[in-house]
Amino acid sequence: MIGQDFHNHTTFCDGHADPETMVKTAIQRGITRLGLLIHSYTFFDESYCASKDAPAKFQVAIAALKEKYRGQIELYCGVEQDYYSAEPTDGFDYVIGSVHYLHRGDEYPPIDDSREHTLAIVRDYYGGDWYSYAEDYFRTAADVAEKIRPNIIGHFDLVAKYNGEGDLFDESHPRYVAAWQAAADRLLTYGIPFEINLGGMLRAGRHEPYPTPAIQRYLAAHGARVLLSGDCHTAEALGVGFEEWEKAAVDAGFRPEQWVELRF
């Protein structure tokens, strides 16, 4: 049985199902603790985030659903706070800290917009150097805990979203490995759990979650706490792949005491 999933989006931002549909589906699929989030407002890109006035409305909507489905599911109201968002996180049950953008001059190139856009970003901002691009990303990701103070570290290696076939860069390259290890080492000092995020497989054609099994092995060996997340944007995706990737994470070395059951 799927115990929990704390990373799911609704029509309040870039999701495709309303909150109540997500709740009903979660109950049907045996999820006992469900987190629904909005993407924090980013002034430089309004294409996928919640509107600036959405948090209060979202909190009211989730509060009503908590009451309506009390005794059937534990429901939590969260925000996925982007590193470059300036919005407050008051009034939410929990916060996921994520990096979706880099900051270059006066611009904020997105990490996960599309493969074509990513190719252009690496060409235009990094001179075609994928490892410089990854190093910039992981320097930012390393600071998520300090800046945002989240309850969960979101999709740690999102920078590799479009490298599922390994045709853009070599994830075993020393520069790439050194970059993510330095970020992981810093984040590990805070004791904040990392999510094992299945969203890239559901929406971007990846074959592995974030973080990859190689990074998971490092995190497991260094005592990281973890939880599985669907990062679902549709109700149909809720719970998909959880059993398979929980087993894979155990195979990567995560011990029972490293798995986190969240209640806020």
N, C-alpha and C positions, 0 to 999 in steps of 0.2 A: 504494500500500500504506500502511496505517496504521502508523506507526512506534511510537507510544507513546500511552498514556492513563494518567494518574496519579491520576485522581479517580473512584473507583468504590467502591460500598458493598455489603456482603454481609449475610447474616443475623446477623452479630455486632452489627449495630446496626439500621438501618431498611431495609436491602436485602432483596431477595426471593429471592436465589440464594445458595447456599453458596459458599465461596471456590473449591473445586475446579471447580464448574460454571463459574464466571467464568473461571478459568484455561483450561479446555478450550475454551470458546467463543472466547476471545481468540486462542488458537493457531489455531483453525479460520479465523478472520477475518484472519489475517496480522499481528496485533499482536505486536511483538517485545519491547516493554518495557511491563509492566503494573504499575500501582500499585493495591493494594487498601487501603482505609482503614476505620477506625472513627471515628465521631463521638465526640469527647471527652465524658466524663461531665460533666453539668451538674446540680448538686444541686437547682436550682430547677425543673427540668423533665426528667423521665426518660422522656418519651413517645417520643423517637426516638434518643436517644444510646445508646452502649454502656453496659453496667452497669459499676459501679465496679471490679469485679474482672476485666473482660473483657480489658484490654490484654495481660496475661501469657498468657492462653489464645490470644488472637488471634496474638500473636507466635510462639508455639509452632506453631500451625496453619500460618501462612505459611512458617515456616522448613522445615517438613516438605514443603510443596508446592514450595518453591524447590529442594529436593534431588530430589524426585520428577520434576520437569519440567526439570531442568537440561539445557541444550543445546537445549531447544525454545523457551524464553522466559525473559527476564530478569524476575523477579518481585520486587516491592518492597513492604515493609510500612509503611504510613503511618498518620497520625492527622490528622483534620481538627479542628484545635484552635479551639474557639469562643473569642471574645474574653473571655467571662466565665467560662470554665472555669478551675478552679484546679488541674487535674490535671497531673502531670509528663508530659513527652514523651520521657522516657528509653526507650531500647530500640527506637525506631522508626527506619526508614531516612530518613524525611523527614516534614515537617510542612506542611500547608496551613493558612494562617491565614484565618479567616472570621468574619463577624459575622452571627449568626442572631437576636440579641435586642438590645433597648435596655434601659436601666436607669432606671426611674422610681420614686423613693422606695425602697420595699422590694420592688418587683415588677420582673419581667423580661419585658415584653411581646415576643412573638415576631414577627419580620419576615415569616416565610414559612409560617405555619400554614395560613391559608385567606384567601380574599378577604373573607369575612364578618367574620372575626376582625380582619383588618387595618382594615376600615372602622370597626369598634368601637374599635380602638386609637387611630386618628387622631381620632375623635370624643371619646373619653374622656380621652386624655392630651394631645392637642394642639389641642383646641378646634376640630377640623375643618380645621386648617391643614396641608395636605399638605406644604407647603414647610418648615414647622417640623419636621415629622416627618422629611423627607429630610435636612434640615440636621443633625439629631441623629444620624441614621444615619451620614452621611458624616464627621462629627466623630469618631465611634467608629472607622469604617473607616480613617481617616487614621492612627490609632495602632496598627494591627495589626502593622506591621513592628517598631515599637519594643517593644511589649509581648510579642509571641509569638516574634519572630525566626524566621519561617517560611521555608521554601524556595520557597513559591508563595503568591501572593495569590489567595484564593478569591473567586469570583463577586462582583466589585467593586460592581456596582450592583443587588444583590439586593433593595434597597428598592423597586424598580420591578417586582417579580415579577408583581403582579396588575394592572399598568398596560399590559398588552400591546396593548389597543385604544386607549390614550391617553384613556380616559374618566374616570380618577381625577384626573389632574393633567397639566399640560403640561410635558413633558421638555425643551422649549426655553425655558422660563421662566427669566429671569435669576437668580432665587434658586436654582433647581435646578442650573443650569449652574455657578454660582459655587461651590455646595457640592461638587459632584463634582470640579470642577477643583482646588479647594483640597486635597481629599483625594488626588487623583492626583499633584499636585505634590509633596506631602510623601512619598508612597510612592515616587515615582520616584527620590528621593535615595538610596534604599537599594539600588537595582539588582536588586531581587527580581522575578522574572518574574510577570506577571499571566496567569492562565488565561483563555482564551476558552471559556466554560462553556456547553455545549449543553443542560444539564439542564432548564432552564425550558421549552424547546420539547418535550422528551420527556414532561414530567410536568405542566406548568402551562398548556399551551396558548399559550405565547408564540410569536411569529413571528421573534424575534431572540434571539441569545445574550446572555449577560452577558460583558463589557459590550456595549452596543449599538454599532452601526457608528459613530454620532456620537462616542462616547467612544473607540472604537478609533482613529478618525482622529487624535484629540488625542494618545493614547498613542503612536501610530506616529510622529507628528511630533516627539514629545519623547523619542524614543529608548528607549521601553519594550521590554523583552524579553517574549516571549509564548510560550504553548503552548496547544494545543487540549486540552480535557477534556470527557469525556462526562457526568461526574457520574451515572453509570449506577447504577440500583438493581435492574436486572434484567440477565440475561445477554443477552437479546434486543436490548437497546439498545446493546450494545458496538459502537463504530465508526460508528453511524448518524449521517449528516450531516457526517462529517468532511471529505470532499472538497469539498462545497459551501461549507462555512464557512471552510475554509482558503483557498479561492479568494477568498471575500468579504473575508477579512482582508488578503490580498495587495492586493486592490483598495482597501482602506482605507489602504494605504500602508506596511504592514510589509515591510521588506526582508529578504532571506535571512539576514543576520547577526543579525536581531532574533529569529529563531525559535530556541528552546532545545531541545536534545536532552539530556534528563536522565539521568544515571547517578549513583548514590550509592554 
